[in-house]
């Protein structure tokens, strides 16, 4: 049978390219010289339970434990030394391993982050200490209701700008209306934290990254917008220019699932260069 006859016979039966019929179940034969027909072998159709379509897919995600214990940090260091020769050599030059000790509740940590923004450490600590003095019980008294009770005038008296005062009030209000809570924050994924916390005025992605690393001790955070980490990656790999976010992701992919620890060493690398 000619190729043209075969293709004509197939087209007459409108076989879709998406058909579930495989070529193993299809035969083309020539009958009475020029006529052709397609014979289908009968197939047994299995009934599929509707439960398969109604149930949601079950996705199991395993995450590394937070960097709150020495054993977890030691595990991270072993992983980084094995996965990245250059970073491994840097790790061996530091006798003291990274420590992530902050145990402040999320609301207090976020309020502190707002107060410290764009200020030198000494000046920021002075304002933060004055801020804490406004609450009964010190840091333990810093809760959403008590922050809302402070007026912008009260906050300006201790050196907090009007803009930062509005940021603090917005944070407290989002806690009060249920958008945020300490319990929710502890349960959120890294992606959810970025989406939810950046709803607060004055809190950007960089602030969330720092919060995840130093307050929540999340192990796999890469602050691609942090200048210190970018400079560290540039020096570590001998790059000509500062890496952008995409290049950062690519270069530091081998650090997963401990990119927070790798970032910590980038800061140490830059600090060491400054002292030389």
BELRANOR-V722961 format. One record per residue. N is the residue number from 1. OMEGA is omega in degrees with one decimal (none if undefined). D_LAST is the distance of its C-alpha to the last C-alpha in whole Angstrom. Layout:
n = <N N>
omega = <OMEGA OMEGA>
d_last = <D_LAST D_LAST>
//
This chain:
n = <1 2 3 4 5 6 7 8 9 10 11 12 13 14 15 16 17 18 19 20 21 22 23 24 25 26 27 28 29 30 31 32 33 34 35 36 37 38 39 40 41 42 43 44 45 46 47 48 49 50 51 52 53 54 55 56 57 58 59 60 61 62 63 64 65 66 67 68 69 70 71 72 73 74 75 76 77 78 79 80 81 82 83 84 85 86 87 88 89 90 91 92 93 94 95 96 97 98 99 100 101 102 103 104 105 106 107 108 109 110 111 112 113 114 115 116 117 118 119 120 121 122 123 124 125 126 127 128 129 130 131 132 133 134 135 136 137 138 139 140 141 142 143 144 145 146 147 148 149 150 151 152 153 154 155 156 157 158 159 160 161 162 163 164 165 166 167 168 169 170 171 172 173 174 175 176 177 178 179 180 181 182 183 184 185 186 187 188 189 190 191 192 193 194 195 196 197 198 199 200 201 202 203 204 205 206 207 208 209 210 211 212 213 214 215 216 217 218 219 220 221 222 223 224 225 226 227 228 229 230 231 232 233 234 235 236 237 238 239 240 241 242 243 244 245 246 247 248 249 250 251 252 253 254 255 256 257 258 259 260 261 262 263 264 265 266 267 268 269 270 271 272 273 274 275 276>
omega = <-176.7 178.7 -179.4 179.0 -179.3 -179.4 178.3 -180.0 -179.4 -179.3 -179.7 -179.9 173.5 177.4 -177.8 175.3 179.0 -177.8 -179.6 -178.4 -179.2 -179.0 178.7 -179.3 -175.4 176.3 177.3 -178.5 -179.4 -178.5 177.3 173.5 -171.3 -178.0 179.1 174.3 -178.1 179.0 178.2 174.6 -179.4 178.4 178.4 -178.4 -179.2 179.2 -179.2 -179.2 178.9 -179.8 -178.8 -178.7 -176.5 -177.1 179.4 178.1 -177.4 -178.4 -179.6 -179.2 178.1 -178.1 177.0 179.1 -179.6 -176.6 -175.7 -177.6 179.6 -177.8 178.9 177.9 178.2 177.4 179.0 -179.3 178.8 179.6 -177.3 179.1 179.8 -173.1 -176.6 -176.4 -178.7 177.6 177.9 178.2 177.6 -179.1 -177.7 179.8 179.3 -178.9 -177.5 179.2 178.3 179.3 179.0 -167.6 -174.2 179.7 179.6 175.1 -176.1 -177.5 179.6 -179.6 179.7 176.9 177.7 178.9 179.0 -178.2 -176.4 -174.6 172.8 177.1 172.3 -173.9 -177.2 180.0 -179.6 179.7 178.4 179.1 -179.9 179.1 177.4 178.8 -179.3 -178.1 179.4 -173.6 173.8 -179.3 176.9 -175.8 -179.7 179.6 179.7 179.4 -175.4 -176.9 -178.3 177.8 178.7 -178.3 179.0 178.5 176.4 178.1 177.8 -177.1 177.5 179.9 -179.8 174.7 178.4 -178.5 178.6 179.6 179.8 176.1 178.6 177.2 179.4 179.7 179.3 176.6 -178.5 -179.7 178.9 172.0 -177.3 -178.3 172.7 177.2 179.3 170.0 177.9 -178.7 178.5 -177.7 -179.1 -177.3 -174.4 171.7 178.5 -179.5 178.8 178.9 179.4 -178.8 -173.6 -175.1 178.5 171.1 -179.7 177.8 176.6 178.6 178.9 -176.6 -179.8 179.2 178.7 177.9 179.9 178.3 -179.3 -177.7 -168.4 178.2 -179.8 178.8 176.9 -170.8 -169.5 179.7 176.7 -179.0 -172.8 179.4 -177.8 -175.8 -179.4 179.6 178.6 177.7 178.9 178.5 178.1 -178.7 -177.0 -176.0 176.4 -179.4 178.4 -176.9 175.2 179.6 174.4 -177.4 -177.9 178.9 175.6 179.3 -177.4 -177.2 -174.7 179.7 -178.3 178.8 -179.1 3.0 -177.7 -178.7 175.7 -179.8 175.6 178.0 178.7 179.0 174.8 176.2 179.5 179.4 179.9 177.3 -179.9 179.6 -178.8 -176.2 -178.8 none>
d_last = <84 82 79 80 83 80 78 81 82 78 78 81 80 77 74 71 68 67 70 69 72 70 72 73 75 77 79 81 85 87 91 94 92 90 90 86 85 82 83 81 80 81 78 77 75 74 74 70 70 69 66 64 64 64 61 57 55 53 50 48 44 42 38 36 36 33 30 32 32 30 32 32 28 28 31 28 25 28 29 26 25 28 28 25 24 20 20 21 19 16 18 19 15 16 18 19 21 21 24 26 28 30 34 35 38 37 38 36 33 34 35 32 30 32 32 28 28 26 25 22 22 23 26 27 27 30 32 32 33 36 37 37 39 42 43 45 43 40 38 41 43 41 43 45 48 46 44 47 48 46 46 44 45 44 41 40 41 38 35 36 37 40 38 36 40 41 39 39 43 43 41 44 47 46 46 49 51 49 47 44 44 42 44 44 40 40 43 41 40 36 38 41 38 36 40 41 38 38 41 40 39 35 34 33 32 28 29 31 29 27 30 31 27 27 30 33 30 31 30 30 29 27 25 26 25 22 19 17 19 19 16 15 18 18 15 16 19 18 20 21 21 21 23 26 28 30 28 26 29 30 26 26 30 29 27 31 32 28 26 25 23 22 21 19 17 16 15 13 11 10 9 7 5 6 4 0>
//
